[in-house]
Amino acid sequence: MRPRAYVEVNLGAIAANIKQIASKTDAQILAVVKADAYGHGLVPVAHAAVTAGASWLGVALLEEAITLRSKGITAPIIAWLTPPGDDFALALQEQIDLSISSLVLLQEVHSAGIKSGIKPRVHIEVDTGMRRGGFLAEWRELLGALETMKNDLQIVGLWSHFARSDEPESDFSELQLKTFAQYERDLSAIGIVPEITHLSNSAAALRLPTAHRSLVRVGIGMYGLSPDVEHMGTSSELGLQPAMKVFAKLVNVKFAEKGSAVGYGGTAILEDDTHLGIVAMGYADGLPRSATSEAGASTHEMRAPLVGRVSMDQCVIDCGESPTVSAGDYVEVIGGVFSIDDWARASGTINYEIVTRIAPRLPRIYID
Ligand SMILES: *Cc1c(COP(=O)(O)O)cnc(C)c1O
């Protein structure tokens, strides 16, 4: 029995997107698979990415990295959001590269290394302007600490993150690159020259070749989505194919009269007699409650905008005067006529949020 709603993930599209991005850089590709691979499924996407040529994987959380190892993935993995108190001994045992972004973290990772007899592989994160992760005020103290600890650590990388790499008119990325170079000089002054340096996300991988360094960390682009539709163009303009589609069943299709108020709050009034399709997917499945009628669902023959508010497990679409669908049919909620970017625009958010919030309760089905 096919489920009432499901996510279809095209692993062939993911492979093609990686190849498309690889054609724009000489740097190695790190496939970012945090947040369940942006909702596409951690393990299948990681396998597909490595097969398609990504030589590294990147996750936020340690548990994501541990899951990858438990599924037999041997590629180098960086986990970059490990708060103090994480199980660093386990991380070392599982050969996971750790990002170091504070002195507290350095101490914990260093002592886990001493205790376990495994030299930690670390990437030092520096704050070059985003004011989120990375060393800033503690930098001088870090240099001092590294002078005494450097032989106990394998300092694999130095890295940072761009705040505005999707904005062509901004020179902020140039400033961040300059600041990064200064951090690099400070490290080399104490005899530390990391093998790899990395700052680029998808936007920088696609439009800032001077920022590529040895490695680019590619997330949204690998999933076939534009990092910024307004400034960088659509997926297809960037040569990318969205990998996610979402389908749901119609629970019912029924006639409703002109003038009817539809859904909670009666926010939509029908302008004509029509047929309403009741779709078995709602905000508990990840459809934004704030979406307007600029989103909806479709089949090959039908473009049916949302009517009224999205409910918890269902939403209502306008199937028109003479509907081509009936109860039990599947409609394409996301990825047909209504793209991920359409859903983002219709709900005042970005494509990243649409895909990552598609609920785990929807099964992921993989095609190639
Ligand atoms: C999420 C993330 C990325 C990927 O960003 P995209 O814009 O999705 O390519 C890269 N680096 C870090 C540190 C991240 O957290």
The ligand as an ORCA input file, in Angstrom:
! r2SCAN-3c Opt
* xyz 0 1
  C      24.914     24.314      6.234
  C      26.334     24.651      6.043
  C      26.924     24.677      4.764
  C      26.131     24.496      3.505
  O      25.491     25.690      3.134
  P      24.633     25.753      1.783
  O      24.250     27.164      1.681
  O      23.470     24.850      2.014
  O      25.526     25.247      0.715
  C      28.272     24.881      4.671
  N      29.034     25.067      5.777
  C      28.497     25.081      7.009
  C      29.370     25.296      8.172
  C      27.140     24.886      7.188
  O      26.625     24.902      8.423
*
